[in-house]
């Protein structure tokens, strides 16, 4: 629950900073892409860990 709220606050903060002109669109796109890839990888590793615990 805390991770979801924290992630939402980060995304809102990035959108706010982009609208204010504090950061450019390319850096926001880079941060979002890296964040999504890291989230997908972490979820995959967690899923594989749970499968290994279940079957081994």
N, CA, C and O atoms as a Tripos MOL2 file, in Angstrom:
@<TRIPOS>MOLECULE
protein
  224   223    56     0     0
PROTEIN
NO_CHARGES

@<TRIPOS>ATOM
      1 N           0.8250   -1.1950    0.0000 N.3       1 UNK1
      2 CA          0.0000    0.0000    0.0000 C.3       1 UNK1
      3 C           0.8660    1.2540    0.0000 C.2       1 UNK1
      4 O           0.6110    2.1980   -0.7470 O.2       1 UNK1
      5 N           1.8950    1.2500    0.8490 N.am      2 UNK2
      6 CA          2.7730    2.4190    0.9230 C.3       2 UNK2
      7 C           3.5350    2.6050   -0.3890 C.2       2 UNK2
      8 O           3.7750    3.7370   -0.8100 O.2       2 UNK2
      9 N           3.9190    1.4980   -1.0390 N.am      3 UNK3
     10 CA          4.6340    1.6020   -2.3050 C.3       3 UNK3
     11 C           3.7600    2.2310   -3.3810 C.2       3 UNK3
     12 O           4.2380    3.0360   -4.1810 O.2       3 UNK3
     13 N           2.4910    1.8700   -3.4030 N.am      4 UNK4
     14 CA          1.5740    2.4230   -4.4000 C.3       4 UNK4
     15 C           1.3880    3.9190   -4.1710 C.2       4 UNK4
     16 O           1.4140    4.7050   -5.1180 O.2       4 UNK4
     17 N           1.2010    4.3070   -2.9220 N.am      5 UNK5
     18 CA          1.0300    5.7300   -2.6090 C.3       5 UNK5
     19 C           2.3060    6.4960   -2.9420 C.2       5 UNK5
     20 O           2.2500    7.5800   -3.5240 O.2       5 UNK5
     21 N           3.4600    5.9310   -2.5720 N.am      6 UNK6
     22 CA          4.7300    6.5940   -2.8710 C.3       6 UNK6
     23 C           4.9740    6.7270   -4.3630 C.2       6 UNK6
     24 O           5.4240    7.7730   -4.8330 O.2       6 UNK6
     25 N           4.6780    5.6750   -5.1080 N.am      7 UNK7
     26 CA          4.8300    5.7390   -6.5630 C.3       7 UNK7
     27 C           3.9110    6.7600   -7.1930 C.2       7 UNK7
     28 O           4.3070    7.4770   -8.1130 O.2       7 UNK7
     29 N           2.6810    6.8290   -6.7000 N.am      8 UNK8
     30 CA          1.7450    7.8330   -7.2030 C.3       8 UNK8
     31 C           2.2090    9.2430   -6.9070 C.2       8 UNK8
     32 O           2.0790   10.1300   -7.7500 O.2       8 UNK8
     33 N           2.7500    9.4600   -5.7140 N.am      9 UNK9
     34 CA          3.2550   10.7900   -5.3670 C.3       9 UNK9
     35 C           4.4500   11.1780   -6.2310 C.2       9 UNK9
     36 O           4.5940   12.3400   -6.6090 O.2       9 UNK9
     37 N           5.3000   10.2130   -6.5410 N.am     10 UNK10
     38 CA          6.4360   10.5020   -7.4180 C.3      10 UNK10
     39 C           5.9470   10.8890   -8.8070 C.2      10 UNK10
     40 O           6.4410   11.8540   -9.3900 O.2      10 UNK10
     41 N           4.9820   10.1470   -9.3420 N.am     11 UNK11
     42 CA          4.4630   10.4720  -10.6730 C.3      11 UNK11
     43 C           3.7770   11.8290  -10.6920 C.2      11 UNK11
     44 O           3.9310   12.5870  -11.6490 O.2      11 UNK11
     45 N           3.0230   12.1410   -9.6470 N.am     12 UNK12
     46 CA          2.3740   13.4540   -9.5660 C.3      12 UNK12
     47 C           3.4270   14.5520   -9.4630 C.2      12 UNK12
     48 O           3.2960   15.6060  -10.0850 O.2      12 UNK12
     49 N           4.4750   14.3000   -8.6720 N.am     13 UNK13
     50 CA          5.5490   15.2850   -8.5400 C.3      13 UNK13
     51 C           6.2770   15.5270   -9.8470 C.2      13 UNK13
     52 O           6.6060   16.6670  -10.1720 O.2      13 UNK13
     53 N           6.5330   14.4560  -10.6060 N.am     14 UNK14
     54 CA          7.1990   14.6090  -11.8990 C.3      14 UNK14
     55 C           6.3110   15.3830  -12.8650 C.2      14 UNK14
     56 O           6.7940   16.2590  -13.5830 O.2      14 UNK14
     57 N           5.0220   15.0710  -12.8930 N.am     15 UNK15
     58 CA          4.1000   15.7950  -13.7730 C.3      15 UNK15
     59 C           4.0160   17.2660  -13.3820 C.2      15 UNK15
     60 O           3.9770   18.1350  -14.2540 O.2      15 UNK15
     61 N           3.9900   17.5550  -12.0900 N.am     16 UNK16
     62 CA          3.9400   18.9420  -11.6130 C.3      16 UNK16
     63 C           5.2100   19.6960  -12.0110 C.2      16 UNK16
     64 O           5.1430   20.8370  -12.4680 O.2      16 UNK16
     65 N           6.3680   19.0510  -11.8340 N.am     17 UNK17
     66 CA          7.6340   19.6930  -12.1950 C.3      17 UNK17
     67 C           7.7200   19.9320  -13.7000 C.2      17 UNK17
     68 O           8.2740   20.9410  -14.1380 O.2      17 UNK17
     69 N           7.1780   19.0160  -14.4860 N.am     18 UNK18
     70 CA          7.1970   19.2050  -15.9370 C.3      18 UNK18
     71 C           6.2900   20.3620  -16.3390 C.2      18 UNK18
     72 O           6.6540   21.1630  -17.2000 O.2      18 UNK18
     73 N           5.1150   20.4570  -15.7270 N.am     19 UNK19
     74 CA          4.2040   21.5570  -16.0510 C.3      19 UNK19
     75 C           4.7670   22.9060  -15.6330 C.2      19 UNK19
     76 O           4.5190   23.9090  -16.3020 O.2      19 UNK19
     77 N           5.5200   22.9480  -14.5400 N.am     20 UNK20
     78 CA          6.1360   24.1960  -14.0790 C.3      20 UNK20
     79 C           7.3510   24.5750  -14.9190 C.2      20 UNK20
     80 O           7.8210   25.7110  -14.8540 O.2      20 UNK20
     81 N           7.8590   23.6360  -15.7000 N.am     21 UNK21
     82 CA          9.0280   23.9050  -16.5250 C.3      21 UNK21
     83 C          10.3440   23.6650  -15.8120 C.2      21 UNK21
     84 O          11.3890   24.1000  -16.2950 O.2      21 UNK21
     85 N          10.3210   22.9870  -14.6800 N.am     22 UNK22
     86 CA         11.5420   22.7210  -13.9210 C.3      22 UNK22
     87 C          12.3850   21.6340  -14.5730 C.2      22 UNK22
     88 O          13.6090   21.6440  -14.4480 O.2      22 UNK22
     89 N          11.7530   20.7050  -15.2590 N.am     23 UNK23
     90 CA         12.4650   19.6310  -15.9560 C.3      23 UNK23
     91 C          11.9440   19.5550  -17.3820 C.2      23 UNK23
     92 O          10.8050   19.9310  -17.6610 O.2      23 UNK23
     93 N          12.7860   19.0690  -18.2750 N.am     24 UNK24
     94 CA         12.3410   18.9440  -19.6620 C.3      24 UNK24
     95 C          11.6710   17.5930  -19.8980 C.2      24 UNK24
     96 O          11.7670   16.6710  -19.0880 O.2      24 UNK24
     97 N          11.0030   17.5170  -21.0200 N.am     25 UNK25
     98 CA         10.2030   16.3290  -21.3280 C.3      25 UNK25
     99 C          11.0670   15.0850  -21.5200 C.2      25 UNK25
    100 O          10.6390   13.9820  -21.1810 O.2      25 UNK25
    101 N          12.2760   15.2470  -22.0570 N.am     26 UNK26
    102 CA         13.1390   14.0900  -22.3080 C.3      26 UNK26
    103 C          13.5910   13.4380  -21.0070 C.2      26 UNK26
    104 O          13.6220   12.2120  -20.9080 O.2      26 UNK26
    105 N          13.9400   14.2450  -20.0110 N.am     27 UNK27
    106 CA         14.3800   13.6540  -18.7420 C.3      27 UNK27
    107 C          13.2210   12.9800  -18.0210 C.2      27 UNK27
    108 O          13.4100   11.9510  -17.3730 O.2      27 UNK27
    109 N          12.0250   13.5480  -18.1260 N.am     28 UNK28
    110 CA         10.8470   12.9210  -17.5210 C.3      28 UNK28
    111 C          10.5710   11.5820  -18.1920 C.2      28 UNK28
    112 O          10.2690   10.5970  -17.5190 O.2      28 UNK28
    113 N          10.6730   11.5480  -19.5050 N.am     29 UNK29
    114 CA         10.4510   10.3020  -20.2390 C.3      29 UNK29
    115 C          11.4850    9.2520  -19.8350 C.2      29 UNK29
    116 O          11.1440    8.0810  -19.6650 O.2      29 UNK29
    117 N          12.7410    9.6620  -19.6810 N.am     30 UNK30
    118 CA         13.7980    8.7310  -19.2670 C.3      30 UNK30
    119 C          13.5230    8.1740  -17.8790 C.2      30 UNK30
    120 O          13.6310    6.9660  -17.6630 O.2      30 UNK30
    121 N          13.1690    9.0390  -16.9370 N.am     31 UNK31
    122 CA         12.9050    8.6000  -15.5640 C.3      31 UNK31
    123 C          11.7240    7.6360  -15.5270 C.2      31 UNK31
    124 O          11.7760    6.6190  -14.8360 O.2      31 UNK31
    125 N          10.6630    7.9460  -16.2620 N.am     32 UNK32
    126 CA          9.4920    7.0680  -16.2710 C.3      32 UNK32
    127 C           9.8070    5.7150  -16.9030 C.2      32 UNK32
    128 O           9.3600    4.6830  -16.4020 O.2      32 UNK32
    129 N          10.5670    5.7080  -17.9910 N.am     33 UNK33
    130 CA         10.9190    4.4360  -18.6340 C.3      33 UNK33
    131 C          11.7840    3.5710  -17.7290 C.2      33 UNK33
    132 O          11.5440    2.3710  -17.6000 O.2      33 UNK33
    133 N          12.7870    4.1730  -17.1050 N.am     34 UNK34
    134 CA         13.6550    3.4070  -16.2080 C.3      34 UNK34
    135 C          12.8540    2.8880  -15.0170 C.2      34 UNK34
    136 O          13.0360    1.7460  -14.5950 O.2      34 UNK34
    137 N          11.9730    3.7200  -14.4780 N.am     35 UNK35
    138 CA         11.1550    3.3030  -13.3420 C.3      35 UNK35
    139 C          10.2250    2.1540  -13.6800 C.2      35 UNK35
    140 O          10.0650    1.2200  -12.8930 O.2      35 UNK35
    141 N           9.6120    2.2250  -14.8540 N.am     36 UNK36
    142 CA          8.7140    1.1370  -15.2570 C.3      36 UNK36
    143 C           9.4840   -0.1560  -15.4940 C.2      36 UNK36
    144 O           9.0210   -1.2310  -15.1110 O.2      36 UNK36
    145 N          10.6550   -0.0630  -16.1200 N.am     37 UNK37
    146 CA         11.4560   -1.2630  -16.3560 C.3      37 UNK37
    147 C          11.9270   -1.8800  -15.0460 C.2      37 UNK37
    148 O          11.9340   -3.1020  -14.8980 O.2      37 UNK37
    149 N          12.3190   -1.0400  -14.1020 N.am     38 UNK38
    150 CA         12.7510   -1.5520  -12.7990 C.3      38 UNK38
    151 C          11.5880   -2.2200  -12.0720 C.2      38 UNK38
    152 O          11.7690   -3.2540  -11.4290 O.2      38 UNK38
    153 N          10.4040   -1.6390  -12.1690 N.am     39 UNK39
    154 CA          9.2330   -2.2330  -11.5340 C.3      39 UNK39
    155 C           8.8650   -3.5710  -12.1360 C.2      39 UNK39
    156 O           8.5160   -4.5050  -11.4150 O.2      39 UNK39
    157 N           8.9400   -3.6690  -13.4490 N.am     40 UNK40
    158 CA          8.6330   -4.9300  -14.1220 C.3      40 UNK40
    159 C           9.6600   -5.9950  -13.7380 C.2      40 UNK40
    160 O           9.2940   -7.1360  -13.4550 O.2      40 UNK40
    161 N          10.9350   -5.6330  -13.7270 N.am     41 UNK41
    162 CA         11.9800   -6.6020  -13.3560 C.3      41 UNK41
    163 C          11.8260   -7.0550  -11.9090 C.2      41 UNK41
    164 O          11.9560   -8.2420  -11.6130 O.2      41 UNK41
    165 N          11.5540   -6.1250  -11.0170 N.am     42 UNK42
    166 CA         11.3840   -6.4910   -9.6080 C.3      42 UNK42
    167 C          10.1820   -7.4050   -9.4310 C.2      42 UNK42
    168 O          10.2420   -8.3670   -8.6650 O.2      42 UNK42
    169 N           9.0890   -7.1170  -10.1320 N.am     43 UNK43
    170 CA          7.9050   -7.9690  -10.0420 C.3      43 UNK43
    171 C           8.1870   -9.3650  -10.5860 C.2      43 UNK43
    172 O           7.7340  -10.3600  -10.0210 O.2      43 UNK43
    173 N           8.9350   -9.4340  -11.6810 N.am     44 UNK44
    174 CA          9.2660  -10.7290  -12.2630 C.3      44 UNK44
    175 C          10.1410  -11.5490  -11.3120 C.2      44 UNK44
    176 O           9.8950  -12.7390  -11.1110 O.2      44 UNK44
    177 N          11.1600  -10.9130  -10.7290 N.am     45 UNK45
    178 CA         12.0220  -11.6350   -9.7930 C.3      45 UNK45
    179 C          11.2530  -12.0800   -8.5560 C.2      45 UNK45
    180 O          11.4910  -13.1760   -8.0480 O.2      45 UNK45
    181 N          10.3450  -11.2610   -8.0660 N.am     46 UNK46
    182 CA          9.5320  -11.6400   -6.9110 C.3      46 UNK46
    183 C           8.6410  -12.8310   -7.2530 C.2      46 UNK46
    184 O           8.5060  -13.7630   -6.4600 O.2      46 UNK46
    185 N           8.0320  -12.7930   -8.4430 N.am     47 UNK47
    186 CA          7.1800  -13.8890   -8.8930 C.3      47 UNK47
    187 C           7.9800  -15.1830   -9.0240 C.2      47 UNK47
    188 O           7.5230  -16.2420   -8.5940 O.2      47 UNK47
    189 N           9.1740  -15.1010   -9.6190 N.am     48 UNK48
    190 CA         10.0120  -16.2940   -9.7550 C.3      48 UNK48
    191 C          10.4520  -16.8180   -8.3950 C.2      48 UNK48
    192 O          10.5260  -18.0300   -8.1920 O.2      48 UNK48
    193 N          10.7410  -15.9270   -7.4740 N.am     49 UNK49
    194 CA         11.1060  -16.3540   -6.1240 C.3      49 UNK49
    195 C           9.9420  -17.0880   -5.4590 C.2      49 UNK49
    196 O          10.1400  -18.1350   -4.8430 O.2      49 UNK49
    197 N           8.7350  -16.5470   -5.5790 N.am     50 UNK50
    198 CA          7.5690  -17.2000   -4.9810 C.3      50 UNK50
    199 C           7.3100  -18.5560   -5.6310 C.2      50 UNK50
    200 O           6.9310  -19.5040   -4.9440 O.2      50 UNK50
    201 N           7.5080  -18.6610   -6.9440 N.am     51 UNK51
    202 CA          7.3420  -19.9540   -7.6090 C.3      51 UNK51
    203 C           8.3680  -20.9640   -7.1090 C.2      51 UNK51
    204 O           8.0360  -22.1260   -6.8740 O.2      51 UNK51
    205 N           9.6090  -20.5230   -6.9480 N.am     52 UNK52
    206 CA         10.6330  -21.4570   -6.4760 C.3      52 UNK52
    207 C          10.3500  -21.9110   -5.0490 C.2      52 UNK52
    208 O          10.6030  -23.0670   -4.7130 O.2      52 UNK52
    209 N           9.8340  -21.0320   -4.2130 N.am     53 UNK53
    210 CA          9.4820  -21.4200   -2.8440 C.3      53 UNK53
    211 C           8.3190  -22.4020   -2.8650 C.2      53 UNK53
    212 O           8.2840  -23.3500   -2.0800 O.2      53 UNK53
    213 N           7.3740  -22.1740   -3.7590 N.am     54 UNK54
    214 CA          6.1960  -23.0250   -3.8340 C.3      54 UNK54
    215 C           6.5370  -24.4310   -4.3210 C.2      54 UNK54
    216 O           6.0140  -25.4120   -3.7920 O.2      54 UNK54
    217 N           7.4060  -24.5370   -5.3200 N.am     55 UNK55
    218 CA          7.6690  -25.8310   -5.9350 C.3      55 UNK55
    219 C           8.9130  -26.5340   -5.4120 C.2      55 UNK55
    220 O           9.0920  -27.7230   -5.6730 O.2      55 UNK55
    221 N           9.7690  -25.8440   -4.6910 N.am     56 UNK56
    222 CA         10.9960  -26.5050   -4.2070 C.3      56 UNK56
    223 C          10.9480  -26.7660   -2.7370 C.2      56 UNK56
    224 O          11.8970  -27.3130   -2.1750 O.2      56 UNK56
@<TRIPOS>BOND
     1     1     2 1
     2     2     3 1
     3     3     4 2
     4     3     5 am
     5     5     6 1
     6     6     7 1
     7     7     8 2
     8     7     9 am
     9     9    10 1
    10    10    11 1
    11    11    12 2
    12    11    13 am
    13    13    14 1
    14    14    15 1
    15    15    16 2
    16    15    17 am
    17    17    18 1
    18    18    19 1
    19    19    20 2
    20    19    21 am
    21    21    22 1
    22    22    23 1
    23    23    24 2
    24    23    25 am
    25    25    26 1
    26    26    27 1
    27    27    28 2
    28    27    29 am
    29    29    30 1
    30    30    31 1
    31    31    32 2
    32    31    33 am
    33    33    34 1
    34    34    35 1
    35    35    36 2
    36    35    37 am
    37    37    38 1
    38    38    39 1
    39    39    40 2
    40    39    41 am
    41    41    42 1
    42    42    43 1
    43    43    44 2
    44    43    45 am
    45    45    46 1
    46    46    47 1
    47    47    48 2
    48    47    49 am
    49    49    50 1
    50    50    51 1
    51    51    52 2
    52    51    53 am
    53    53    54 1
    54    54    55 1
    55    55    56 2
    56    55    57 am
    57    57    58 1
    58    58    59 1
    59    59    60 2
    60    59    61 am
    61    61    62 1
    62    62    63 1
    63    63    64 2
    64    63    65 am
    65    65    66 1
    66    66    67 1
    67    67    68 2
    68    67    69 am
    69    69    70 1
    70    70    71 1
    71    71    72 2
    72    71    73 am
    73    73    74 1
    74    74    75 1
    75    75    76 2
    76    75    77 am
    77    77    78 1
    78    78    79 1
    79    79    80 2
    80    79    81 am
    81    81    82 1
    82    82    83 1
    83    83    84 2
    84    83    85 am
    85    85    86 1
    86    86    87 1
    87    87    88 2
    88    87    89 am
    89    89    90 1
    90    90    91 1
    91    91    92 2
    92    91    93 am
    93    93    94 1
    94    94    95 1
    95    95    96 2
    96    95    97 am
    97    97    98 1
    98    98    99 1
    99    99   100 2
   100    99   101 am
   101   101   102 1
   102   102   103 1
   103   103   104 2
   104   103   105 am
   105   105   106 1
   106   106   107 1
   107   107   108 2
   108   107   109 am
   109   109   110 1
   110   110   111 1
   111   111   112 2
   112   111   113 am
   113   113   114 1
   114   114   115 1
   115   115   116 2
   116   115   117 am
   117   117   118 1
   118   118   119 1
   119   119   120 2
   120   119   121 am
   121   121   122 1
   122   122   123 1
   123   123   124 2
   124   123   125 am
   125   125   126 1
   126   126   127 1
   127   127   128 2
   128   127   129 am
   129   129   130 1
   130   130   131 1
   131   131   132 2
   132   131   133 am
   133   133   134 1
   134   134   135 1
   135   135   136 2
   136   135   137 am
   137   137   138 1
   138   138   139 1
   139   139   140 2
   140   139   141 am
   141   141   142 1
   142   142   143 1
   143   143   144 2
   144   143   145 am
   145   145   146 1
   146   146   147 1
   147   147   148 2
   148   147   149 am
   149   149   150 1
   150   150   151 1
   151   151   152 2
   152   151   153 am
   153   153   154 1
   154   154   155 1
   155   155   156 2
   156   155   157 am
   157   157   158 1
   158   158   159 1
   159   159   160 2
   160   159   161 am
   161   161   162 1
   162   162   163 1
   163   163   164 2
   164   163   165 am
   165   165   166 1
   166   166   167 1
   167   167   168 2
   168   167   169 am
   169   169   170 1
   170   170   171 1
   171   171   172 2
   172   171   173 am
   173   173   174 1
   174   174   175 1
   175   175   176 2
   176   175   177 am
   177   177   178 1
   178   178   179 1
   179   179   180 2
   180   179   181 am
   181   181   182 1
   182   182   183 1
   183   183   184 2
   184   183   185 am
   185   185   186 1
   186   186   187 1
   187   187   188 2
   188   187   189 am
   189   189   190 1
   190   190   191 1
   191   191   192 2
   192   191   193 am
   193   193   194 1
   194   194   195 1
   195   195   196 2
   196   195   197 am
   197   197   198 1
   198   198   199 1
   199   199   200 2
   200   199   201 am
   201   201   202 1
   202   202   203 1
   203   203   204 2
   204   203   205 am
   205   205   206 1
   206   206   207 1
   207   207   208 2
   208   207   209 am
   209   209   210 1
   210   210   211 1
   211   211   212 2
   212   211   213 am
   213   213   214 1
   214   214   215 1
   215   215   216 2
   216   215   217 am
   217   217   218 1
   218   218   219 1
   219   219   220 2
   220   219   221 am
   221   221   222 1
   222   222   223 1
   223   223   224 2
@<TRIPOS>SUBSTRUCTURE
     1 UNK1         2 RESIDUE 1 A UNK
     2 UNK2         6 RESIDUE 1 A UNK
     3 UNK3        10 RESIDUE 1 A UNK
     4 UNK4        14 RESIDUE 1 A UNK
     5 UNK5        18 RESIDUE 1 A UNK
     6 UNK6        22 RESIDUE 1 A UNK
     7 UNK7        26 RESIDUE 1 A UNK
     8 UNK8        30 RESIDUE 1 A UNK
     9 UNK9        34 RESIDUE 1 A UNK
    10 UNK10       38 RESIDUE 1 A UNK
    11 UNK11       42 RESIDUE 1 A UNK
    12 UNK12       46 RESIDUE 1 A UNK
    13 UNK13       50 RESIDUE 1 A UNK
    14 UNK14       54 RESIDUE 1 A UNK
    15 UNK15       58 RESIDUE 1 A UNK
    16 UNK16       62 RESIDUE 1 A UNK
    17 UNK17       66 RESIDUE 1 A UNK
    18 UNK18       70 RESIDUE 1 A UNK
    19 UNK19       74 RESIDUE 1 A UNK
    20 UNK20       78 RESIDUE 1 A UNK
    21 UNK21       82 RESIDUE 1 A UNK
    22 UNK22       86 RESIDUE 1 A UNK
    23 UNK23       90 RESIDUE 1 A UNK
    24 UNK24       94 RESIDUE 1 A UNK
    25 UNK25       98 RESIDUE 1 A UNK
    26 UNK26      102 RESIDUE 1 A UNK
    27 UNK27      106 RESIDUE 1 A UNK
    28 UNK28      110 RESIDUE 1 A UNK
    29 UNK29      114 RESIDUE 1 A UNK
    30 UNK30      118 RESIDUE 1 A UNK
    31 UNK31      122 RESIDUE 1 A UNK
    32 UNK32      126 RESIDUE 1 A UNK
    33 UNK33      130 RESIDUE 1 A UNK
    34 UNK34      134 RESIDUE 1 A UNK
    35 UNK35      138 RESIDUE 1 A UNK
    36 UNK36      142 RESIDUE 1 A UNK
    37 UNK37      146 RESIDUE 1 A UNK
    38 UNK38      150 RESIDUE 1 A UNK
    39 UNK39      154 RESIDUE 1 A UNK
    40 UNK40      158 RESIDUE 1 A UNK
    41 UNK41      162 RESIDUE 1 A UNK
    42 UNK42      166 RESIDUE 1 A UNK
    43 UNK43      170 RESIDUE 1 A UNK
    44 UNK44      174 RESIDUE 1 A UNK
    45 UNK45      178 RESIDUE 1 A UNK
    46 UNK46      182 RESIDUE 1 A UNK
    47 UNK47      186 RESIDUE 1 A UNK
    48 UNK48      190 RESIDUE 1 A UNK
    49 UNK49      194 RESIDUE 1 A UNK
    50 UNK50      198 RESIDUE 1 A UNK
    51 UNK51      202 RESIDUE 1 A UNK
    52 UNK52      206 RESIDUE 1 A UNK
    53 UNK53      210 RESIDUE 1 A UNK
    54 UNK54      214 RESIDUE 1 A UNK
    55 UNK55      218 RESIDUE 1 A UNK
    56 UNK56      222 RESIDUE 1 A UNK
